[in-house]
């Protein structure tokens, strides 16, 4: 598992994680027997971040009736396209 370097303005940085790291972290929760909070602690990441990744993974698996990652991406694309069409750009 790998994560991307910290980004952001000096003095206040924000870690960005690779999709591979996120997927591996989620797999530890969904396929393992350890609770999410323990996995987050062991990986030195925020429990909230891991919880969000796990929630979205469950949605993408069809376990929860919300927008999948693919549907969210399409919605963003369509909104941008709609905005361009409205402004005539």
C-alpha positions as CSV (number, residue, x, y, z in Angstrom):
1,X,0.0,0.0,0.0
2,X,1.2,3.5,-0.8
3,X,0.0,6.9,-0.2
4,X,0.7,10.2,-2.0
5,X,2.8,12.9,-0.5
6,X,1.2,15.7,1.5
7,X,-0.1,18.6,-0.5
8,X,-1.3,22.1,0.3
9,X,-0.1,25.4,1.6
10,X,2.8,25.6,4.0
11,X,1.8,25.1,7.6
12,X,-1.3,23.2,6.8
13,X,-1.0,20.0,4.8
14,X,-3.5,17.4,3.8
15,X,-2.6,13.9,2.9
16,X,-4.0,12.4,-0.3
17,X,-4.1,8.6,-0.6
18,X,-3.9,6.6,-3.8
19,X,-6.9,4.6,-4.9
20,X,-4.9,1.4,-4.3
21,X,-4.3,2.4,-0.7
22,X,-8.0,3.2,-0.2
23,X,-9.1,-0.1,-1.8
24,X,-6.6,-2.1,0.3
25,X,-7.7,-0.3,3.5
26,X,-11.4,-1.0,2.7
27,X,-10.6,-4.7,2.0
28,X,-9.0,-5.0,5.4
29,X,-12.3,-3.9,7.0
30,X,-14.8,-5.7,4.7
31,X,-12.8,-8.9,4.3
32,X,-11.2,-9.1,7.7
33,X,-12.4,-9.4,11.2
34,X,-11.1,-6.2,12.7
35,X,-13.4,-3.2,13.3
36,X,-12.9,-0.1,11.1
37,X,-11.6,2.0,13.9
38,X,-8.8,-0.5,14.7
39,X,-7.8,-0.7,11.0
40,X,-7.7,3.1,10.8
41,X,-5.5,3.3,13.9
42,X,-3.2,0.6,12.6
43,X,-2.8,2.4,9.3
44,X,-2.4,5.8,10.9
45,X,-5.4,7.3,9.0
46,X,-8.5,9.0,10.2
47,X,-11.4,6.7,11.2
48,X,-13.8,9.1,9.4
49,X,-11.9,8.8,6.2
50,X,-11.8,5.0,6.3
51,X,-15.5,5.0,7.3
52,X,-16.3,7.1,4.2
53,X,-14.3,4.8,2.0
54,X,-16.0,1.7,3.4
55,X,-19.5,3.3,3.1
56,X,-18.8,4.1,-0.6
57,X,-17.5,0.7,-1.3
58,X,-20.7,-0.8,0.1
59,X,-22.7,1.4,-2.1
60,X,-20.6,0.4,-5.1
61,X,-21.2,-3.2,-4.3
62,X,-24.9,-2.7,-4.3
63,X,-25.3,-3.2,-0.6
64,X,-26.7,0.3,0.0
65,X,-29.2,2.2,-2.2
66,X,-27.2,5.4,-3.0
67,X,-25.3,6.8,-5.9
68,X,-22.3,4.7,-6.9
69,X,-18.9,6.2,-7.7
70,X,-19.6,5.8,-11.4
71,X,-23.0,7.4,-11.1
72,X,-21.5,10.3,-9.2
73,X,-18.8,10.8,-11.9
74,X,-21.5,10.8,-14.6
75,X,-23.6,13.3,-12.7
76,X,-20.6,15.7,-12.3
77,X,-19.9,15.4,-16.0
78,X,-23.5,16.0,-17.0
79,X,-23.8,19.0,-14.7
80,X,-20.6,20.5,-16.3
81,X,-22.0,19.9,-19.8
82,X,-25.3,21.4,-18.9
83,X,-23.6,24.5,-17.4
84,X,-21.6,24.9,-20.6
85,X,-24.7,24.6,-22.8
86,X,-26.5,27.2,-20.7
87,X,-23.7,29.8,-20.9
88,X,-23.0,29.0,-24.6
89,X,-19.4,28.3,-23.9
